[in-house]
Amino acid sequence: MKALLIYPESPDTFWSFKHALKFIHKKAAFPPLGLLTVGAMLRRDWSLRLVDMNVERLSEKELEWADIVFISGMAVHRHSAHQVIARCKKAGLPVVAGGPLFTCEHEQFSEVDHFVLNEAELTLAPFLRDLEEGNAKRIYSSSDLCDIRETPTPRWDLIDLKHYASMSIQFSRGCPFNCDFCNVTALFGHKPRIKTIQQFLGELDSVYNLGWRGQVFIVDDNFIGNKRHLKAELLPAVIEWRRGKKGMPFNTEASIDLADDKSLMEMMVEAGFDSVFVGIETPDEQGLTECNKRQNKNRDLLESVKCIQREGMQVQGGFIVGFDSDTRSIFQRQIDFIQNSGIVTAMVGLLQAPVGTRLYERLRKEGRLLGGMSGNTDGTTNIVTRMNLETLRKGYANVLGHIYSRKHYYQRVKTFLKEYSTPRAKVPLDIQRFLAFFRSSIRLGVFGKERLQYWRILFWTLCHRPQLLTLVVTFAVYRYHFERICNSHFF
């Protein structure tokens, strides 16, 4: 059997970093970890090929080669997935679909032959058995949660690592919180399930031994969901694993209560973590109550962010406008918080309701749903908002226009640099990063409208935080990307 694994093309989004990747000659920010893991679950006597459409085109030759197609994706891949499936059906190929997009919306994909939904560790094997026997069903699903200690190491040999800016590895699934708008618990449950120490270190070895020294994204939805295990077992093991090794800094996602545990932060930094994405959502207590973001309530959110930064981890933040309780004042409050916090990479989106969430069910009962969510920060929403939609969109655009303007963005970089402690795991200054500095100096520092701010922040960094110069160049390149995302959607 010749199986073609296809990952659809991502649109131009905040997290695609499409415009920034050009500076380091990379084609995609992250590899398709789900499909690489599925590849490791397929029969060893099958011939496999993987086409990541963010890296290469899907050619007719690939379709002619294949006997069967496996496709995965998320909500943001919906449009590309429909196009891919249509091409595969035209080529006469059976299509097997799984992953978050299809688990939530399989009714919208009538052309798919077989759906392997929920967690592949539970539903893929029955499908493969039935396929071999010639009686495969259309839908395979499970309400159970798998034991990820049995999840195999991803098939890194199916991709060319040099095309990616970061690698992705998973340690746990699930989150102990139940935020109103988040579908993580609907998909993966409340109780974080964890891999064994040996399993996780083996996956780190698998990419390190291939020569990877760049960033590694630990993709857990809340890495600190099981703090006791992290502090007692995982982090000490990773700290020991790192001894004598170069590069491979980590970033991950965590809840804001990370700031409450100084020893945990210290261990994470020693283990090589230099940045963490945190869902701030809103500085408004009513909004936090509305979305059940209890871990963010009754605390000084600004001080919590700075606490994490001072320990040596950059905070990347997620923000939302469009809660029912939001008034027009929320836009300036979001701007003030982002600027004062020094959160350079601030993703602000309109509230959307994913299928399976408590928010979705509440709005469905209230008759306030407008179809599927885009999964993108493009100014769209799938809900009937309490605030006038035009007012909301204008306020949202104003937030983005402010925080990614040249003046305010570079002010925020300086605010961050004054708080941030130098990370332990440094990325080697290789030829790619040298070229990124050269290209940014030409495009941004000579021809860019921000050239004054660009050179000011570089000279300030050389005088005050020279060890962070590479990071500042990265921030400058990020702004180039963010500005183009904003311009394409709003300006």
N, C-alpha and C positions, 0 to 999 in steps of 0.2 A: 504494500500500500504506500502510495506517495501522497503525503499530507502537506498542504501549503497553509502555513499559519500567517494570517494577515492582520496587521494593526492599522486601523484607519488613520487618515490624515487629520491632525488637529488644526482647527482654525487659528487665526492670529489672535492669541489671547495674552492676558497678563502673564501667565505662568509658562507660556511657550518659549519666551525669551528669543523668539525668532530673529529679531533685529540685532540683539546682543550677540547671538551665536556667530554672526558673521565676523566679528572681531577676532575670534579664536579659531575660525575655520572649522566649527562643529556644525552638525546638521540637526541635532535634536538635543533637548535638555536631558531627557531620561530615556532609558530603554523600556520596552514593554514587558515589565516584570511578570505580569500575569501570564502572558503567552509563553514566556521563557520557562515558567514553572509548569504550565500545561504540557509544554514540549517534553519535559522530564517525566511526565506521567504517561505519555504515549508509549506504545510498544517499541521495544528496541530494534525489532526487525523491520520497522517502518523507515522509509526515507523521508526526512523532514527538511523543509525550507521555510524560512521566516522572512516575510517582507514587511518591514516597518515603513509605511508610506510617508513618514516624516523624514526618512533618510533616503529612500529610493522610490522610483515609480513602480507601479504594478504593471509588469509587461505581459503581453499576450503569450510570450514564451513560457512564463511561469504558469499561467493558466493552462496551457497545453500540456505542460509536464505533469500537473497534479491529477490525482484521482479523487481527492476530497479536500474541502477547504474548512479551516477553523478560523473564526473571526471573533474578536473580543473588542471591547471599548467602553467608554463612559458616555454620559449624556452629551458632552461637548463634541463627541464624534458622530452624532446621530446622522447628520447630512452625508458625511463621507461614507458611513456604514451602508446607507441605502444605495449609494452609487456602486460600492464594491459588490454588494450582494447582487445587484442587477447585472453587473458584468459577469459574475460567477455563474449565474443562472443562464445567461446568454451563451456561455461557454459549455453548458451542460453539466456543470459540477454540482454535486450535493454540498450544501452549506450547513455547517454546524456552528451555532452561535452561543456565546456565554459571556459572563462578566457583568458588571453593574448595569450597563445600558440595557441589556437584554433581560436580565433578571427583573428589572422594574418595568420594562416596556415591550415585552415579547409580543403582545397582541398587535403592535404596530408594524411588525415585520412578517407579513404573510408569506413572503417568498422563501423564508428560511425553512429548511427541511427538518432540522433537529435542533432543539434548544437544550443545552446542558447548563442549567441554572444554579443559582446559589453557589456553594463552594465546590469546586471541581474535585476536591479530595473525596467527596461523597457521591457525586453524580456522574463523574466521567467514566469510572470503571463499569457501572451497569450499562451505560450507553455503548461502550466499546465491546462488551460481551454480547449484547444484543445485535450490534452491527456485524460482528463476526458470524453470528448465527443467522443473519439475514432477516431479523424481525425487529429492527430498531424502531422505537416509538418516537413521537414528535417532541414530547416534553419530558425531561428528567429534572426533577426538583426535590428538595429536601428541606424540612423545617429544622432539622438537627444541625448542630455545629460540629465541625470536624476537630480532630486532634492534630494540631499543626506540627506536633513532634514527628509526624509521619510525612510531612511535606518534603519532597525531594529538593535538592539543590538545583537552581535554575540552569537551563542549558545555555550557558554563555557562548558556547561554540556556534550557536545559530546566528549570532550578530557579530559585527565588526565593532569592537569597543571604541576604536579611534573616532567614530562618528559622534560620540556622545560627550556632553559636558560633565555628566555625573553618572555614577552607577546607583542602583537601587537595591536595597536588601531589606527584608522584613524580619522583625523579631517577634512581634505580637499582633494579635487581631482583637478588636473589641475595645470598648471604652466604658468606664464606670459611670459616666455622666449620661444625661438624656436630654440634650438640647433640642428644643422644639423643632428647629429647622434642619437638623442633621440626620442623615440616613445611615450613619455608621452603625448605630445600635440595631437598626432594622435589618441591616445586612449581616452584621457580625456579632451582635449580642452585647450585653452589658459587661460580662466578666471577661477581662483580658486573658486570652489564651496565649501561652508563650512556648517558644521553641526551647530545646535543651541548649545548655551552654556549648557543648561540643558541636551541635548542629549549627549554631550561629557563628561560632569561630571558624567552622569549616567553610561556611559561605564567605566569610571575610577572606580566608586563605584562597578560596577559589578565584576571587578577582585580583587579590594581591599577587598571586603567583602568575597571573597572566600579564603582569607588568603595570597594572593600574595603580596610580599614585594620586589621582585627583579626588574630588569630593565624592563622598558616599552618602546618599540620602537613606536614612533609616525610615521606611515609609509608614511606620505604625501611626495610626490615627491619634493615639495618645501614648507616647513612649513611656511616660511615667505612671501609667495606669496601675502598675504593681510596684510601688516604690520599695517595699521591703525586699522583694527579690532582686531588684536592680542594685540596691546598696549591699546586700549580703552576698550576691553571687555573680550577676552578670558584669557589672562594672569593674569589680576587682579582676575578673578574668580578662576583660578587654584591656584593662590597664597593663596587665602582665603580657598579653598578646602583643601590645604595641611596642614593647621594649625592643630597641634595636631596629625598628622599622621606620621608614621615612614616608612622609606625606599621608594621604588618605584621611583628611579631616572629615568629621561626620556632621551632618545636620539632620534634624528630625522635627516632629510635631509634638507639642506638649501643652497641657493646660497651665493657666497662670499660677496655680498653686505651687508650681515649681519654685517660685520666688520665696516660698515659706520654708524651704528646706536647704539651708546653706551647705550642709555636708553633701547632699545629693548633687547640688550644682558643682561643687568642687570636684567631686568624683567624675562627673560627666566631662568637665573641662580636662581633667587629667587623662580621661579615656580618649580625648581627641575631638569632642564636640565643640564647634565654634559658632554655631547658630541654631536657632530654634524658631519654628513658626508657632505663634500663639493666637488663638481666636479671641481677640479683644471684643469685637462686635460693636460695642457702643459704650460711651462714658455715662450714659443715662441709666439710672437705677431702674426706672420704670420699664425701659426696653429690656434690660437684663432679666427682670422679673417675668415679663411677657414671654420671653423665649426660653425660660427655665435655665438660664446660664448662672446657676447658683454659685459655682466656683468663682465667678467674677464679682459677685455682690459683696457689699460690706467690706470693701478693701480700698486702699489707695492704689488704683490701677497704674497711675503714673509712676509711683514709687516702686511698685512691683516690677515694672518693665526695667527701670533703671537698676534695680537690684540684680536682675539677671545679666544686664549688660556689664555691670561692674565686676561680675564674677568671670567674665570672659566669653559670653555667648551673645552674639548679635540677635536681637529679636526682630523677626519678620512678623508683621501683624495682619490679621484679617479683620475687616470692619464692614458693617452692614447699615444701610439706611433704608427706611420703608416700613419699620415696625408700626403697628397701629397707634402706639403711644407717641410716636415721633411728631414733633411740631417743627415749624420752620427754623427754630433755633438750633436744631440738631446738626445742621450743616456746618455752622461756624464752630460748634462744640467739637465736632469730629476734626475739623481743621486744626483747632487749637491743641487738641490732645495729640494728634499725630506730630505736629511741629514740636511741641514741648517734650515729647517722649524721645525724639531722635530715632524713631522707627523709620529707617530709610526706605525699606521695601514694604510699603503699606498697600495692601490690596483692599480696595473699597468696592463693594457690590450692592446692587439693589436686592432686597429680600426676595428669594424665590422659594418655592415649596416643592421639594423632591417627593416623588412617590414613596409611600411607606412611612413618612414622618408624621408626627403628631400634628404639625402645622398643616400638612396636606389634608389630613382627615378633618381637622376643624374647619378649614376653609371649604372643603367639599360639602360639608353639612350646611355651611352658611351660603353656599352657592357663589363662592368668590374665586373659583379656579378658572384659568384661561388657557388650559392645555398644558403641554409639557414645558419644563424649564429648559433654558438654553445651557445652563451650566457655565455661562461665560459672563464676564464683567463688561457687557456690551450695552448696558442701559435698558435691558429688557427685563420683564418680570412676568410670571405666569399667575399672578394674583390680582384681584381687584383691591387696590390700596385704599386706605382711609383718607390719606392725604391726596389732594388732587394730583393726578398722575403727571400732568405737565409741570406742576410746581415741584414735584418730587424729582423729575428728570433734570430740570434746570438746576435745582439745588445740588443734585448728585454730580452733574457736570461741573459745577462751580467748585466742588470739593476736589475733584480730579485736576481741574485746571490750576488750582492753587497749589496743591502739594507737589505737582510735577512741573511747575514753572521753574525756570532756571534759578531765580533768586531764592525761593523757599526750599527747593530741593537741596541746594548746596548749603544752605543754612542748617538744614536738618542733618546733613552729613557731619558738619562740624559739631553740632550738639551731641551726636552719637560718639564721635571720636574722643570727646572730652570725658565720656563715661566709660568707654569700652576698655577692658583689660586685654592685653595681648594674648592671643590664643596659643595653646601649647603645640598643637599639631600644625606645622606650617607646610603649605603646598610649595614644593620646589619651584624656583624661578626657571621654568623651562623655556624652550624656544617659542612655544605658543603664547605664553604670558608676556614674553618680551615683545613679540609681534603685536599682541593686543595693546600694549602700551604705545608702541610706535604708531599703530593705526589710529588709536584714539587721539594721540597727540596731533595727527594730521587732520583727521575728520572733525574732531571736536575742538581741538586747541588752535587750529589754524582757520578752518573753514566754518566751524560751527558757530551759531549765534551765542552759545554759552562760553566762548573762548576765554572771556575775562574771568568768569566764575571758575572755569576749569583750572586755569593756571593759578588762581588765587588759592584754591583748596589744595592743589598739589604742593605749592610752595609752603603753605601753612603746615601741611603734613610732614614735609621734609624737615621743617624746623622743630616741630613738636612731637610727631609720632611717626618717624621715618620707617619703622618696621611695618607700618600699615599702608605703605604707599600702594602696594599691589591691590589691596582691598579698595582703596579710594578710586583707583582706575576702574576697578570692577563696578563700583557704584556709578561712576560717570557713564560707563557703557550701558548700565541698566537704565539710566534716565533716558538715554537715547531710544531704548526700546519702549519704555513706558510712554514717552511723549508721542511716539508713533501710534501706539495703541489708542491713546486718548484722541489723537487727531483723526484716526480712522472712524471712530464711533461718534465723536461729539463736536469736533471743531473744524 
